[in-house]
Amino acid sequence: MPEILQIVPPAAGAYLATNMDNLVVLAAMLADHAHDRKRVLAGFVISVLSTLGISFLVALFADVVPTRYLGLLGVIPLAMGALGLPQARHARTQPSDMVRKAVGAVTDARDRVDADR
């Protein structure tokens, strides 16, 4: 099997594992009839394609950057989280309706699965 095809299953698994939260939000937005289904799906597809496109571009430039520095890219999300932490502490807001709907959608799905057993 060509080497590139050996990478596909773990990459697909990693993608699904890291995007489960997006699928929950998508389900909540599709369950809410206040949102236009076509616009929600179009937005989801655009976000997925843009994420994959940016990842592809970063992978192309990874050959240019020495490998010993690639591990430092993890500092970027850590810095973003550290900078956003004080803002989150000062906000002290209630969860948004979207969060409540997403939690409700997950809870309903779990209850249906439990009822089927």
C-alpha angles and dihedrals in degrees: 000000000000114000094241091059091053089061096054101075096050091043092051091048092049091048093052093044093052096044101050090106090057090052090052091051090047091052091049093050092047090049091053107081092202089079124074106245094214093052092046092051092044090051091049093050092047091050093049093047093047091050091050091046093051090046090052092051091048089050090053091053092045088081090059096049116073110253093237089067098047092082089061090068087081088070090071098068091039090054091047091052093046091050092047095048097081090049091052092050092051095045097066091176129156119255112278123250088253091059091048091050093048092051090046092051092051092046092049092049091049091049091051091051091048091049091053092057 
